[in-house]
Amino acid sequence: MVTVTISYVEAEGNSSLFTYEQFINDANGASDASIITLGEGWTDISNGAFQDAINLTEITIPASVQNIGVNVFTGAINLTKINVDLSNNHYVDISGVLFDFNKTNLIQYPIGSDRTSYDISLSVTTIGPTSFQDASSILTSVNIPSSVITIGSSAFQSAIGLQVVTLNDISNSQLTTIGSSAFQGAISLSSIVIPDSVTTIGSSAFQNASELQTVTFENISNSQLTTIENNVFDSTSLNTITIPDSVTNINTQSFYNVNTLTKINISNNSRLLTISEQAFQYTSIEEIILPNTLRTIGANAFLDSSLNIVYMTLTTNGLLNNILDTDILFDTPSPFFGNDNVTVKNINKVTHIIDVNNDNYFIDISGELSKGSYENDISFNNIQYIRIGENVTSISINTFNGANNLSLVTFPNDLTSKINVIGSSAFQGATSLSSILIPNSVTTIGSSAFQG
């Protein structure tokens, strides 16, 4: 074990800025040290000052330090403790973890720590950029309090042992930003719940999180997210994704190379405007319902995917034809944004139930929807998700009575809905249905319509 104190007067040029060059060249071989104490007098620690200091296990920061740059300890894979002099008025440490003086910004977790889990302090509002990057594989769990507003860029990048990220008290979460590459390469992370308060998920946020199978948008109907940025879920292992209605843009390669992805749910109330280039390239999606808000699909959006059926309205079809060399023809297998053999179905003409990916159903009956509208296609006990079309004018009595696996029902939006009556006991006994958004067109709801 080599212990070194680097005094201020020892630095070449007598500068008060401690730099990477001084660490490597000027500090009496300090680059080989495992325990370093910076002497009083240093006021600034430059960007990357201890980058890749693989021998460093512990460091003490003096009271005089006022500014600490970015990526200071990136790659210091054996660092277990960061100490801050108690007289420092700008920074503090809590059990070897570096914070700003007010303890609102978690600046650096010592990535060589032998902790298996870490609870972030309730005072923290920002998890700083690269703060857990390359954390030891021993760290498997992190608890994030509802006070956190920002998870910085690359905060948990390549934290290869991280299996569980828990956002505590998620219904009261203040989180708005998940920075670019925040969980990129977190190869053990299997699931994540994203609060409805999140407005921004940066590019490549979960890229190459290769075991990520489940992403849940908490209270999805109130989600504030508007854009799924470039490569956000690139090369993950997602099976299903439900896009929040608030999302207007699915950007380039958002789901690129997610070859496990078989289902994407987009509701009637979606505000989706754009699916960008290569967004779903190399996925296993076979069928998709496109919302009538959609205006643009980028080149090769579905290249080398399993897509073979697309459902869309006449309106969407007309708008998409404006950006293509040849018209999209209904009921005729033809090229569709990178996929060579896709059949496009006209939702406006649908008069019966459509099975979309086994348990997600679209129903558009002209007039009254009753149990007889679908019972030849599927037992009501097997229905989990129902999307009601724009031509349904009423839902008759007992239509979904006893459908105890039904957990999601979406209606047309207020501008297009024709439904005016939901009959008695229509959803009675649908015990898995926790919430429902009823369009303004409905004027009558019968007795016991949602009982039980």
N, C-alpha and C positions, 0 to 999 in steps of 0.2 A: 504494500500500500504506500503510495507516494503522496505526501501532503505538502502543498505549496501555498504560501501567501504571496499574492501579487500586489506589491505596494505601488501606490500611485507614482512615486518618484522613479520607479524602475522602468517605466514605459518609455520607449524611444520617443523623443520629441516632447516628453513631459505633458502629453495631451491628457485631458480628463475624459476623453472618449475611449472606452475600451473596445478594441476591434478584434476581428478574427485573426488579422495578420499579427497583432501583438500576442495573441494567444498561441499561435503556432511558432512565431519566429523570435519574439522579443522577451518572453517571460521566463527565461531560465529553464526551458524544457517543460513548461507547465502543460504542454499538450499530452505529456505522458502521465500527468497527475490524476489521481482518483479523487482526492479531496482538495478543493481550491477555496481559499478565502481571498476575496478582493479587499485590498486595504482601503482605509478611509481616504477620500479625495476623488475617487472616480465619481463622476456625475451622470455619465451616460454609458449604456451598454449597447453597442451597435447591432444592427440586423445580422443574424447568423453568427454572433460572436463565438458561440460554443457549438456550432453546427458540426455534427458527426464526431463529437468528442466521445468516442466509444469507451474510453477508460474512466470517464468522469462518473463518480457515484454520488458526490455531495458537493454543494457549493454554498457559500455564505456571501450575501450581498450586503454591503455596508450602508450606514445611515445616509451617506452623501449621495447615493444614486437617486436621480430624479426621473430618468427616462430609460425605459427598456424597449429595445426595438422588436421587430418581428422575427420569427423563426430562429430565435436565439439558441434554443436547445434542440432544434430539429435534428434527429438522428443520434442524439445522446442516449443510446438505448439502454445504458446501465445506470442512468441517473435515478436515484431513489429518494433524494431529499433536497429541497431548496430552502435554505434558511435566509431570513431577512432580519437584519439588526432591529431590535425593538425600538430604536430611536428614529428609524426611517419614517418620514411623514408622507411617503408616496406609495409605498408597497408594504404588504404584510405576507406572512406565510401562515397557513393553518395546517398543522401536521405535515409539513414539508411540501404543501401545494402552494403555488405562487398566485396572489391576488393583488388587485389594486388596493389602495389604502382603505376605501370604503367597503371592500369585500363584495362589490357588485359585479366585477369583471374577473372571471377565472382565467388567468393568463396562461399558466402552464402546470399541467399535471406531470410529475416526474415519471416518465414513461417506463423506467426500469423497476418501478415499485412492485412489491410482491403482493399487493392487495388483489383479492379476487373480485371485490365489488367496491363501488364508490358512490356515496350519497352526496350529491352537490348541495352546498349550503343554500338555505332558504333566502339568503340575502342576494343571491346571484341573479342578475338580469341578462348577462352576456357570457356565453361560453366562447372564449376567444379563438381566433383562427389558429389552427394546428395545435391546439392545447392538449389533445390526446393523440395526435398523429403518431403512428408507429408504436402505440402502447403495447406493453408486454402481453404475450398470449395468455398470461395468468389472469389478466383483467377480463372477466366474462360478463359483468353486469354493471350498469350505471343507472342511477335514479336521478331524474331531472325534475326539479320542483316547478310548480305552476308560475313562479315568478320570472322564469327565464323568457326573455323576449326574442333573443337572437342566438342561434347556433352558428358560429362563424364558419367561414370557408375552411375546408379540410380539417375541421375540428376533430373528427374521429377517423380520418382517412387512414386506411391500412392498420386499423386496430383489429388485428386478425383474430383475437380470441373473443371479441365482444359478441355475445350471443343475445343479450337482452338489454333493451333500452326502454325504461319505464318512465312515462311522463305522468307524474303524480297529480292527482286532483285534476284530471284532464278537462273536465267540464268547465273549470275555471282557469284554464291555461291562458297565459298572455303571449304565448309563442306566436310570432308573426313571420319569422324568417329562418329557413333552413338553408345555409349558405352553399355555394358551389362546392362540389366534391366533399361535402360534410361527412358522408359515410362511404365514400368511394373505397372499394377494396376491403370493406369490413366483411370478410368472407364467411364469418360464422353467424352473422345476424340473420335470423329466420323470419322475423316479423316486426312490424312497426305500426303504431297507431298515430295518426296525424290529426292534431286538434283542428276544430273548425275555424280557429283564429288565424291559422297560417295563411298568409297572402302570397308568399314567395317560397318556391323551392328551386334553388339555383341549379345551374347546369351540372350534370354528372353527379348529382347529390348522392345517388345510390348505385352509380355505375360500378359494375364488377363486384357488387355485393352478391356473390354467386349463389348463396344459400337463401336469399330473401324470397320467400314464397308468398307472403301475405302482407298487403298494405291496406290498412283500414282507415278511411276518412271518418273520424268521429263526428256524429251529428251531421251527416253529409248534406242534409237539406239546408243547413246554415253555413256551409263552407264558404270561406272568403277567397279561396284559391282561384286565380284567373288563368294562369298559364302553367302548363307542364313543360319545363324548359328542355333544351337539347340534352339528349343522352341521360336523362334523369334516372330511368330504370333500365338502361342499356345493360344487357348481359346479366340480368338477375334470373331468378327461377319462379317468377310470378305465374300462378295458374289462372287467376281471375282478377280483373280490375273493374271497379265501378267508378266512373268518371263523375265528379261532382258537377251539378248543374251550372255552377258558377264559372266553370272552366270554358274559356273562349278559344284557347289555342293549345293544340298538342304539337309541340315543336319538333324540329328535325331529330330523327333517331331516338325519340323519347323512349320507345319500347324496342329498339333495335336488338336483334339477336336474342330475344326472350322466347326461345323455341318451346318453352313449356306453356306459354300463354295460349289458352284455348277460348277464353271468353272475355269480351269487353262489353260492359253494360253502360249504355247511354240512354238516359230517360227522355220521356216526352218533353220535359220542361228544360232540357239542355239549352244552353246559350252558345254551344260550340259553333265557331265560325270557320276554323282552319285546322286541317290535319296536314302537317308539313312533310317534306321530303323524307322518305325512308322511315317514317314514324313507326310502322309495323313490319318492316322488312325482317325476314327470318323468324316470324312468329307462327304459331299453329292455329291461329284464328280461322275458323271455317265459315262463320256467318256473322254478319254485323247489321244492325239497324242504324241508319244514319238519320240524324235529326233534320227537321226542315229548316233549321237555322244555318246549316252548313253552307259555306260559300266557296271554299277552296280546298282542294286536295293536291298536295305536292307530288312531284314526279317520284315514281317508284315507291310510293307510300306503302304499298302492299307487295313489293317485289319479293319473290321467293317465299311467300307466305302460303298457308294452306287455304286461303280464302276461296270459296266457290259460290257463295250466295250473298248478295247485298240487297237489303230492303231500303227503299227510299221513296219519297213522295215525288209527284210530278214537278213540284216547284223546285226541289233539290236537283232533280234530274236536269231541268232546264238551265239552272245556274251553272252546274258542272259542265254541261255541254258547251257553254260559252268559253271554257278554257281548254277544250280539247279539239284536236283536228277532226275527229269523227264523233258522231253522236253516240251516246250510250243507249242501246236498244234494250227494251224490256224483254225478258223471257228468251233472250238469245245469248248463248255463251259467247263472250267476246273479251278482248283485253280491258283491264280495269286498273289503271295506275300502277303498272309494273307486274300485275298478275295476268297471265295470258288467257285464262279460261274461267270467267266469272259470269254467273247468271244474275242479272239485276231484276228484282221483283218490285212491282208497283204497289206500294202500300195502299194507295187510294182505292185500288180495286180488290183488296183482300176482303173476303166475306166469311172467313172462318179462322180458327185458331192456327197459329204458326208456332212450331216448336223451334226455339232458338237455343241451341246448345243444351238440350236435355231438360233443363229445369227453369228456363226463362221464356215466358210465353207472351206473344203479341196477339191481341184479339181486336178485330175491327169488324163488327157486324153493323150493317145498315139498319138502324132502328133499335129494338129492344134486345139487350143481352140477357140471356137466361142460362140456366144450367144445361139446357138442351143444346145451347150453342157450341158447347165444347165436350160434352160427356162422351161422345164417340171417339174423341181424340185422346183424352187423358182423364184419369180419375181425379176428382177434386182433392183427394188426399195426397196426391203427388205434386201438386202445384206449389212452387215456392215463390215465384215472382210473376206478376201479371202486369202487362202494359196495355192499357185500354186505348183503342184507336179513336180517331176524330169523328167517325161516323156513328158511334154509339150514342143513342139519345136517352136511354134509360137502362137501369140495371134492375131486373125484376126480383120478386120475392125469392129468398132462399138460394140465390144464384151461387154464392160461395159459402153457404151455411155448412159449418163443420170442417172447413178447409184449414185444419189446424197446423199445417206446415207453411201456410201462406204468410210470408214475412214482409213482402214489399208489393205495394200497388201504386202504379203511377198513372195519372190521368193526363189528357191533353192540357196544354196551358190555357189560361183564361181567354186568350184571343181566338183559340180554335175549338175549344170544347163545345159539344152540342148536348151534353148530358144535363138533363133537368130533374131526373128522379132517381133516387137510390131507394129501392123498395124495402119493405119490411123484412127483417132477418137476413138481408142480403149478405152480410159478412158475420153473422152471428156464429160464435164458436171459433172464429179465426184467431186462436189464442196466441199465435206467434206474431201477429200484426201489432206492432208497438206504436206506430204513428201513420198518418195518412193526410195528404194534402188535397182537399176537395176543391174543385174549380168553382169560380163564382157563378157559373151557369146553372149549378144545382139549386133548385128552388124547394125541393121536397125530399126529406129523408124520413123513411118509414119507421114505424115502431120496431125496437130491438135490432135495428140495422147493424149495430156494432156490439151488441150485447155479448158478454163473455169473452 
